[in-house]
């Protein structure tokens, strides 16, 4: 699997979920490799992939956008990060990564996927013990941005 194939699959999965679930259009930036992500503030959902390829998928956004997206999903105003927002971000990530998994399986074989783990805070950093590059795609929705990060490595 090439970075271009992975990037296209990330963009398709993300656009599909945002369009179908939230009735929002997103635009994707150019994908890039990142080795050591810098500390960030906001809300992040992580899901693991297993199978012939293993790794992690991440949805990350600032707390303002997390509240807006969750408000849209629940059709109720939410102004601060709470359990509904954390659940909403986890579910959004689960759907995006599920669509990504489905689109990658014809290329790389069957994949299993974990349930989301959601992290919210300030000045935190994630790191994969695989010591591999992440493929990162920034997206714009309205005036806000979010990113999808994926690190997948072939086993064997």
C-alpha positions in Angstrom: 0.0 0.0 0.0 1.4 3.4 -0.9 1.0 6.7 0.9 -1.1 8.0 -2.0 -3.5 5.0 -1.6 -3.7 5.5 2.1 -4.2 9.3 1.8 -7.0 8.8 -0.8 -8.7 6.3 1.5 -8.5 8.6 4.5 -9.9 11.5 2.5 -12.8 9.4 1.1 -13.7 7.8 4.5 -13.6 11.2 6.3 -15.6 13.0 3.6 -18.2 10.3 3.5 -18.8 10.3 7.3 -18.9 14.1 7.5 -21.3 14.3 4.6 -23.6 11.5 5.7 -23.6 11.9 9.5 -23.2 15.6 9.9 -24.3 17.0 6.5 -21.0 18.9 6.4 -18.5 19.2 3.6 -14.8 19.0 4.3 -11.8 19.8 2.3 -8.5 17.9 2.6 -5.0 19.3 2.6 -2.0 17.6 1.3 -1.0 14.4 3.2 2.4 14.4 4.9 4.6 12.2 7.0 5.2 13.0 10.6 7.6 11.2 12.9 7.3 12.8 16.3 4.0 14.7 16.8 4.4 17.9 18.9 2.4 18.3 22.2 -1.1 19.5 21.5 -4.3 20.7 23.2 -7.7 19.3 22.4 -9.6 16.1 21.9 -8.2 13.0 20.3 -9.7 9.6 19.6 -7.4 6.6 19.0 -8.3 3.2 17.5 -6.0 0.3 16.9 -5.9 -1.9 13.8 -4.8 -5.6 13.8 -4.4 -8.2 11.1 -1.7 -8.6 8.4 -1.1 -4.9 9.0 -1.1 -3.3 12.5 -1.2 0.2 13.7 -3.3 3.1 14.9 -5.8 5.7 13.5 -6.3 9.0 15.2 -9.0 11.7 14.9 -7.8 15.0 16.5 -9.4 18.4 16.8 -9.6 21.5 19.1 -12.2 21.5 21.9 -14.3 24.2 20.1 -14.8 22.0 17.1 -15.3 18.9 19.2 -18.2 20.7 20.9 -19.6 21.9 17.5 -19.5 18.4 15.9 -21.1 16.8 19.0 -23.8 19.4 19.1 -24.6 18.6 15.4 -24.6 14.9 16.1 -26.9 15.2 19.2 -29.0 18.1 17.8 -28.5 19.9 21.1 -26.1 22.9 21.9 -23.0 21.9 23.8 -20.6 24.7 24.8 -17.9 22.8 26.8 -16.2 19.4 26.7 -18.2 16.8 28.6 -19.0 13.1 28.4 -21.3 13.7 25.4 -18.5 15.4 23.5 -16.0 12.7 24.3 -18.5 10.0 23.3 -19.3 12.0 20.1 -15.7 12.3 19.1 -15.1 8.6 19.8 -18.1 7.7 17.7 -17.0 10.0 14.8 -13.5 8.5 14.9 -15.0 5.0 15.0 -17.0 5.6 11.9 -14.2 7.2 10.0 -11.7 4.5 10.9 -14.4 1.8 10.1 -14.9 3.2 6.6 -11.1 3.5 6.2 -10.7 -0.2 7.3 -13.4 -1.3 4.8 -11.7 0.5 1.9 -8.2 -0.8 2.8 -9.1 -4.4 3.2 -9.1 -5.2 -0.5 -5.5 -3.8 -0.7 -4.0 -5.3 2.5 -6.3 -8.1 3.7 -8.6 -8.3 6.7 -8.3 -5.9 9.6 -9.7 -5.9 13.1 -10.3 -2.7 14.9 -10.4 -1.7 18.6 -12.9 0.4 20.3 -12.0 4.1 20.5 -10.0 5.6 23.4 -10.7 9.3 23.7 -8.2 11.7 25.3 -8.9 15.4 26.2 -6.4 17.8 27.7 -3.7 20.3 27.3 -0.1 19.9 26.3 -0.2 16.1 25.7 1.6 14.0 23.2 1.0 10.6 21.7 3.7 8.2 20.6 3.6 4.8 18.8 6.0 2.1 20.0 6.3 1.1 16.4 8.6 4.1 15.8 7.2 4.6 12.3 6.0 7.7 10.5 2.4 8.7 10.7 0.5 9.8 7.5 -1.3 13.0 8.5 -4.1 14.7 6.6 -5.5 18.0 7.7 -9.1 18.8 6.9 -11.0 22.1 7.0 -14.7 22.2 7.9 -16.1 25.8 7.9 -13.4 27.9 9.6 -12.0 25.1 11.7 -9.5 22.3 11.1 -9.0 18.8 12.3 -6.6 16.0 11.4 -6.6 12.3 10.8 -3.4 10.4 11.5 -2.7 6.9 10.5 0.2 4.6 11.2 0.0 1.1 9.6 2.8 -1.4 9.3 2.8 -4.8 7.5 3.5 -7.7 9.8 6.1 -10.2 8.9 
